[in-house]
Amino acid sequence: MSSRVPPAGAGLLQLEFPQSLATYDDYAAAQRTVDHLSDREFPVENCMIVGTDLKQVERITGRLTYPKVAAAGAASGVWLGLFVGLLFSLFVERDVLPTILATVVIAVAFSVVWAVLGYAATRGRRDFSSVSTVVATRYEVLVEHKHAARARDLLAELPGALPNPFA
């Protein structure tokens, strides 16, 4: 018989019988709701903002070419080589500049080759660079059941915080 240990901090992400207080289209509105409750000395540790309907958004930042890939590899190699060279220079008793320059040159060469080989392996299936993130399309403020009535009363004081039941 084995007992399962919950992950560290798991209790922080749970509420006892949570109830929905309000749902918003953007995080700022949900944050404003919790801030309003906090300003009225509501025990906000009994609240949670939950992002739902997740979607991945990818912003294309440019077209990839062999020269661009090689340049990015070289830039990465400079930083790696500089870091390793500085570490090596701590253990060298002679002039440190040649040690640093040598590690930078080796790291640049290695990084350029590695970046170009990686790009070539894609065979043109991804000839662009991008950044991506996961965002929620809805944000729901949850509150523990024993505090829900007071939270609704306090939130009624904030114009536009609760959905209009007559809309």
Secondary structure as the mmCIF struct_conf table of DSSP 4:
data_model
#
loop_
_struct_conf.conf_type_id
_struct_conf.id
_struct_conf.beg_label_comp_id
_struct_conf.beg_label_asym_id
_struct_conf.beg_label_seq_id
_struct_conf.end_label_comp_id
_struct_conf.end_label_asym_id
_struct_conf.end_label_seq_id
HELX_LH_PP_P HELX_LH_PP_P1 ARG A 4 PRO A 7
TURN_TY1_P TURN_TY1_P1 ALA A 8 GLY A 9
HELX_RH_3T_P HELX_RH_3T_P1 ALA A 10 LEU A 13
BEND BEND1 GLU A 16 PHE A 17
STRN STRN1 PRO A 18 TYR A 24
BEND BEND2 ASP A 25 ASP A 26
HELX_RH_AL_P HELX_RH_AL_P1 TYR A 27 ASP A 39
TURN_TY1_P TURN_TY1_P2 ARG A 40 GLU A 41
HELX_RH_3T_P HELX_RH_3T_P2 VAL A 44 ASN A 46
STRN STRN2 CYS A 47 ARG A 63
HELX_RH_AL_P HELX_RH_AL_P2 TYR A 66 SER A 89
TURN_TY1_P TURN_TY1_P3 LEU A 90 LEU A 90
BEND BEND3 PHE A 91 PHE A 91
BEND BEND4 ARG A 94 ARG A 94
BEND BEND5 VAL A 96 VAL A 96
HELX_RH_AL_P HELX_RH_AL_P3 LEU A 97 ALA A 121
TURN_TY1_P TURN_TY1_P4 THR A 122 GLY A 124
BEND BEND6 ARG A 125 ARG A 125
STRN STRN3 PHE A 128 GLU A 144
HELX_RH_3T_P HELX_RH_3T_P3 HIS A 145 HIS A 147
HELX_RH_AL_P HELX_RH_AL_P4 ALA A 148 LEU A 155
TURN_TY1_P TURN_TY1_P5 ALA A 156 GLU A 157
BEND BEND7 LEU A 158 LEU A 158
TURN_TY1_P TURN_TY1_P6 PRO A 159 GLY A 160
BEND BEND8 ALA A 161 LEU A 162
TURN_TY1_P TURN_TY1_P7 PRO A 165 PHE A 166
#
